[in-house]
Amino acid sequence: MHQRQLGTSGLYVSDIGLGCMSLTTSEQASAVIGAALDAGVIFFDTAEVYGAHENERLVGQVLRPLREQVKIATKFGFNVNNGLEGLNSRPDHIREVEPY
């Protein structure tokens, strides 16, 4: 699969990425992410609101052995504890968001 550079950052991603929102089990995530990797996908997208961090944990767990070869994007800016509790894009919150 072709790759493209994002802006002038030197960061390259596959032309096609995988949106991981619907992945809910490790078996499912391993199968779907594995198929994407086999097709040349190296760009994966998640968000902290997908299952209150559960999707980020799942994607991170499956991709951990390949962390240096893939790119993971996550969206943040919410208060996610016991469900979605509103928006929070304050700098202190952004710094405390833990990567999985």
ZIRAFEN-V188555 format. One record per run of one state. SS is the DSSP state (a for helix, b for strand, c for the rest). FROM is the first residue (numbers start at 1). TO is the last residue. If there is no record, write none. Layout:
ss=SS from=FROM to=TO
ss=SS from=FROM to=TO
This chain:
ss=c from=1 to=2
ss=b from=3 to=6
ss=c from=7 to=10
ss=b from=11 to=14
ss=c from=15 to=17
ss=b from=18 to=19
ss=c from=20 to=25
ss=a from=26 to=38
ss=c from=39 to=42
ss=b from=43 to=47
ss=c from=48 to=53
ss=a from=54 to=66
ss=c from=67 to=70
ss=b from=71 to=75
ss=c from=76 to=77
ss=b from=78 to=80
ss=c from=81 to=83
ss=b from=84 to=87
ss=c from=88 to=90
ss=a from=91 to=96
ss=c from=97 to=100
